[in-house]
Amino acid sequence: RELEEECSRLRDDLADAHAAQQRANMAMRAKDMEVTHVRAEVKAARDAEAEAKAAVQRAATAAETMDKQVAERAKSMYEGLASEMQNKHIIDIANFKTAAEAREKEARRH
């Protein structure tokens, strides 16, 4: 009879140990899933950081390109305006010279 009670207690202890082992296994799986989830979040954060850095670099490159284009346009406009003013000045001088020559001829006739 004592042997049966001892066997019964041992079976209960074994069942309790088995249940505890299953709970421990489930807890380990849950921890593994949590670690996997955290790793995925860390990777997503690193990817987002890398994309943000790339976007900043693209924006800086675009701004630099735009600055160059604006400077080139301004230079071109300035050169065009300077050329236009120079041509107008040359024309004005030519007109003045022609008018002066015409007045000189007119003065010689009289």
Long-range contacts (C-beta under 8 A, 24 or more apart in sequence): none
